[in-house]
């Protein structure tokens, strides 16, 4: 390897462009005691051509260019060699790149970028942020200019066309422990001539499949299931079909038949991201608690998926991207579609929206998002399937706000949203990213669930008032108690009409008395212990 030699490898697509690029290279200053060679790379597969050219040269330093690039900085070779010599851990140098690659995998349109370049026929100066010091580490570089001080084989086995190979090469260098950096420039050093950049979709998908684990945070998707493999299969496939690739799936199954287990043998054999657990003797309570207790320390985000619901393909991609661009956000959620037992879309939730501000993608302060939920008394944020959670904001990696709210299936989602919104903000997508199935066998249709719903809200109001989170004044708590008493009384009347007298009804009666007393004792809410009906006991989550 000749440490005093620089090879500039140019991929040729057009004679005129190639001549212009070579001309810009020939006018550069050569570092003292160095030699420079220009190597033509051509052929249908750009990265096979780069790889072949790389192996032709014994130069330690190599620069890879398309023929649509002109170099404008006369001393660029000296600056690059100088930076390489200053740090042997720097493997690749470029002029612009993404400090955090967006989840769609396209470097140029990533939200977090740095560097400078001239673009288009008019040489418009694009400046994505100054580099502090001599260089800035990045996730990947834009493909128009790459300099290396080590040779790694180009992945022409993955990238057959003319895009994403440079981004892949950046990750390959990182896998070897080298840094990928953007060099500091006062003015842009290179000119990228085309008006626009063509994105090859096959190459983009290949890039994401190969490198998502290196570039993006891990998401845990947790699916508890019971005796409905036809729905569960749809839910599972909706995760496997996500455009976001760095996820794992935890399935907890307490089915009384073997249908789901038999189906899962094939799934687990072909996808190692799935972790399947069969529990023959688990109740619904046991199954849910096992699922919610799962905690992979390597996962930054978690999303529960009910086995009768489904994700839309870009759900995780868009939601993780929102988190990466908003470190203060604890919860990302969206509008969701409703579907019937057959999978037909029947509507959208929430409908109507509780606020016009939710008619577009928006970030809300946690306090404002929580107050909107308390003011309306409705879970506009969504069911467990709907929201993606930043795990560090959970309470000991558990769902629910406090132990007070930890016992009822019907409001475990709202309680968890309260925990998250107390400590972080919320990002809202105005487009549906998941679908919620309504059918006769849902737990929400169990007799007595309406009473549980009201009892759970009473506990949330109590915690909100005591914490002074989402409820701050006596006028607010008074209004919420009065509205609650009215709603709870209607539930009680309905239970009487249907002749249901389970333990939930006894608890609801006592809770109404306690909430009424709070109106005259300084809003001290002292709620009774909870009792359950037989069906609810089997379906409790704690």
Helices and strands as residue ranges (DSSP letters): E 2-11, H 15-26, E 35-41, H 46-56, E 59-66, E 69-71, H 76-86, E 90-94, E 96-100, E 112-119, E 124-127, E 135-137, E 140-141, E 145-148, H 165-175, E 179-183, E 190-192, H 201-215, E 218-225, H 229-240, E 247-253, H 259-270, E 274-278, H 284-292, E 299-304, E 310-311, H 315-325, E 329-334, E 336-339, E 345-349, G 356-359, E 362-364, H 366-376, E 388-390, G 391-393, G 403-405, G 409-411, H 412-423, E 425-429, E 434-437, G 443-445, H 449-467, H 474-497, H 503-518, H 534-539
